[in-house]
């Protein structure tokens, strides 16, 4: 099993709204702040995601949400894991102008 931990500037509610697009056709099972992502076509591959809400980050008068996101990959070859993370990061990316 491989674990990737990310500190993300979002709330758990925002994460839940974006997750279905970020994982594509995979099936999502949610229990509290834990998510199991499975692909029926590849039953040996699964990703477990755990959220841990952190104290907000304050910068001057701005308050930003912070959530730790731990992704636990089981049964993924390195290339498949990289492809999953590339799509995941793309959907959660917040850009500025």
Buried (B, 14 or more C-beta within 10 A) or exposed (E): EEEBEBEBEBBBEBBBEEBEEBBEEBEBEEEEBEBBBBBEEEEEBBBBBBBEBEEEEEEEEEEEBBBEBBBBBEBBEEEBBEEBBEBBEEEBEEEEE
